[in-house]
Amino acid sequence: MKKDETYQQRYTRAKARVEEIRSFYNHLLIYIIVNLGIASLNYYQNEWEFAWFLFPLGGWGIGLLGHALGTFSANPFTGKDWEQRKIQELMEKERLNN
């Protein structure tokens, strides 16, 4: 929190953060429901003779992991520090171009 930051700015940032977290949890819920359905279909179709449901489970799981890393700032490439540095860099470029 910056000293000159207003309540409205903090509220707006917090609300955006909550929306980002909600988006991740919605993604997780859909991932679980759809993949349970796909696994059930796979089981009833061939009783695990060939577990093809693992392919979409794994592929989508990689995307979900990326979403989690971005949401919870665990990604070293796009974490909070990176975001602040990038904002400052872009603001400085804009100031120099004007």
Secondary structure, DSSP 8 states (H G I E B T S, - for coil): --TT--HHHHHHHHHHHHHHHHHHHHHHHHHHHHHHHHHHHHHHHHTTSS-TTHHHHHHHHHHHHHHHHHHTT--SSSSHHHHHHHHHHHHHHHHHH-
